[in-house]
Amino acid sequence: MKTIAVIGWKNSGKTTLVSNLVSHLSKNNLKVGVVKHAHHTFDIDHPNTDSYKIREAGSFKTTIVSDKRLAYIEEKDSSEIDIEELIYLNKGCDILIFEGFKKIKKLPKIEAHLIKNNKDLLYKSFDNIKLFVSDDTLKHPIKVLRHNQINEIAKEILSDSF
C-alpha cells in the first residue's frame, strides 16, 4: 500500500486537494483510504442512537455495521498516534492518504499552500516533503504544481520516486 500525507496550514486547500485526489484515483480503479487528523474531540455517533448509548456506557471498542458501511470507534488510552496501526486498519487500500500528520517523518508529504494565508512554508521545517502545491509563482527547491493539476499530482504520487 502506498502511503502519503497532505499537510498545510488551516485553509490551505488540504481537504479540497485530498477530495480531488480521492475522486481522481478512485476513477482510475484504485482503492483509496483517507486518515484525517483532528485537533479536537469528535463524535461519529450522536445522542439517542444505540451506538452512542453503548459507547457512553463505557465500551472500549464499538463497531457499527450495516449492509453498506462499517464504522469503528476505539477509545484511546494515550495521545500517541501509531501510524503502523492506522495503516493496518486500512489494509485493502491501494493508496492511503493521511490529511495532516506533518510530524510523521516516515510519510512522504505534499504541502498545500495558498499565498493569501501568509504563512511560513512548511517544507523549510518538516522532513520528507516531496511536492509543493501552491498558487504562488516563486522558485522553490522542490517540485511545484497548482491545486488544479490533479492528474499531474496523482502521477507524482504514483511514481516510484514518491
C-alpha positions as CSV (number, residue, x, y, z in Angstrom):
1,M,0.0,0.0,0.0
2,K,1.3,3.4,-0.9
3,T,1.1,6.0,1.9
4,I,1.3,9.7,1.7
5,A,0.4,12.8,3.7
6,V,-1.1,16.1,2.6
7,I,-0.1,18.8,5.0
8,G,-0.6,22.5,5.2
9,W,-1.9,25.3,7.4
10,K,-5.6,25.8,8.1
11,N,-7.5,26.9,4.9
12,S,-4.6,26.0,2.6
13,G,-6.7,23.7,0.5
14,K,-5.8,20.3,2.1
15,T,-9.2,18.8,2.2
16,T,-10.1,20.0,-1.3
17,L,-6.9,18.6,-2.6
18,V,-7.4,15.3,-0.8
19,S,-11.1,15.1,-2.0
20,N,-10.0,15.8,-5.6
21,L,-7.2,13.1,-5.4
22,V,-9.6,10.6,-4.0
23,S,-12.1,11.2,-6.8
24,H,-9.3,11.1,-9.5
25,L,-7.6,8.0,-8.1
26,S,-10.9,6.1,-7.5
27,K,-12.0,6.8,-11.1
28,N,-8.7,5.0,-12.1
29,N,-9.8,1.9,-10.2
30,L,-7.6,2.4,-7.1
31,K,-9.0,1.8,-3.6
32,V,-8.2,5.0,-1.7
33,G,-8.4,5.4,2.0
34,V,-8.1,8.6,4.0
35,V,-7.0,9.1,7.6
36,K,-8.0,12.6,8.7
37,H,-6.2,14.2,11.7
38,A,-8.4,16.1,14.1
39,H,-7.1,18.6,16.6
40,H,-10.2,18.2,18.8
41,T,-12.6,15.7,20.2
42,F,-15.1,14.4,17.8
43,D,-18.1,12.0,17.6
44,I,-19.3,10.0,14.7
45,D,-22.4,8.9,16.6
46,H,-24.9,11.1,18.3
47,P,-27.1,11.2,21.4
48,N,-30.2,8.9,21.3
49,T,-28.6,6.4,19.0
50,D,-27.9,2.9,20.2
51,S,-24.1,3.1,19.4
52,Y,-23.9,6.4,21.4
53,K,-25.6,4.8,24.4
54,I,-23.3,1.8,24.3
55,R,-20.1,3.9,23.9
56,E,-21.2,6.3,26.7
57,A,-21.8,3.3,29.0
58,G,-18.1,2.6,28.8
59,S,-17.5,0.4,25.7
60,F,-13.8,0.5,24.8
61,K,-14.5,-0.5,21.2
62,T,-17.8,0.0,19.3
63,T,-18.3,-1.2,15.8
64,I,-21.4,-0.1,13.8
65,V,-22.1,-2.1,10.7
66,S,-24.8,-2.2,8.0
67,D,-25.0,-3.7,4.6
68,K,-23.3,-0.5,3.2
69,R,-20.9,0.8,5.9
70,L,-18.7,-0.1,8.8
71,A,-17.6,2.4,11.5
72,Y,-15.2,1.5,14.2
73,I,-14.7,3.6,17.4
74,E,-12.0,2.9,19.9
75,E,-11.4,5.0,23.0
76,K,-7.7,5.9,23.1
77,D,-5.6,5.4,26.3
78,S,-2.9,7.8,25.2
79,S,-2.3,10.7,22.9
80,E,0.3,8.7,20.9
81,I,-0.6,8.1,17.2
82,D,0.6,4.8,15.9
83,I,0.9,5.2,12.1
84,E,1.6,1.4,11.6
85,E,-1.7,0.6,13.4
86,L,-3.6,3.1,11.2
87,I,-2.0,1.6,8.1
88,Y,-3.1,-1.9,9.3
89,L,-6.6,-0.7,10.0
90,N,-6.8,0.5,6.4
91,K,-5.5,-2.7,4.8
92,G,-7.1,-3.4,1.4
93,C,-6.4,0.1,0.1
94,D,-4.1,0.7,-2.8
95,I,-3.2,4.1,-1.5
96,L,-3.7,5.6,1.9
97,I,-3.8,9.4,2.2
98,F,-3.2,11.0,5.6
99,E,-4.5,14.5,5.9
100,G,-2.3,16.3,8.4
101,F,0.4,14.3,10.3
102,K,3.2,16.7,9.3
103,K,5.5,15.5,12.1
104,I,5.5,11.8,11.0
105,K,8.9,11.6,9.2
106,K,8.1,8.2,7.6
107,L,5.3,9.6,5.4
108,P,6.2,11.3,2.1
109,K,4.3,14.6,2.0
110,I,2.6,17.1,-0.2
111,E,2.4,20.6,1.2
112,A,-0.7,22.5,0.3
113,H,-0.2,26.3,0.4
114,L,-2.1,29.5,-0.5
115,I,-0.5,32.9,-0.7
116,K,-3.5,34.6,0.9
117,N,-2.8,32.8,4.2
118,N,0.7,34.5,4.5
119,K,2.1,31.5,6.4
120,D,5.6,30.0,6.7
121,L,6.5,27.4,4.2
122,L,6.3,24.0,6.0
123,Y,8.9,22.3,3.7
124,K,11.5,24.5,5.4
125,S,10.8,22.9,8.8
126,F,9.5,19.4,8.2
127,D,11.0,16.3,6.7
128,N,10.1,14.3,3.6
129,I,8.0,17.0,1.7
130,K,8.2,15.9,-1.9
131,L,5.8,18.2,-3.6
132,F,4.6,21.8,-3.1
133,V,1.1,22.6,-4.3
134,S,0.6,26.3,-4.4
135,D,-0.8,29.3,-6.2
136,D,2.5,31.3,-5.9
137,T,4.9,31.8,-8.8
138,L,8.1,31.9,-6.8
139,K,11.0,29.4,-7.2
140,H,11.2,26.6,-4.7
141,P,13.7,23.9,-4.1
142,I,11.1,21.2,-4.6
143,K,8.7,20.5,-7.4
144,V,5.7,22.8,-7.6
145,L,2.3,22.1,-9.0
146,R,-1.0,24.0,-8.9
147,H,-4.1,22.9,-6.9
148,N,-6.0,22.2,-10.1
149,Q,-3.3,19.9,-11.6
150,I,-4.8,16.8,-10.1
151,N,-3.7,14.5,-12.9
152,E,-0.1,15.6,-12.5
153,I,-0.2,15.4,-8.7
154,A,-1.6,11.9,-8.9
155,K,1.2,10.9,-11.4
156,E,3.8,12.2,-8.9
157,I,2.2,10.3,-6.0
158,L,2.1,7.1,-8.0
159,S,5.7,7.4,-9.3
160,D,8.4,5.2,-7.8
161,S,10.3,8.3,-6.6
162,F,7.4,9.4,-4.3
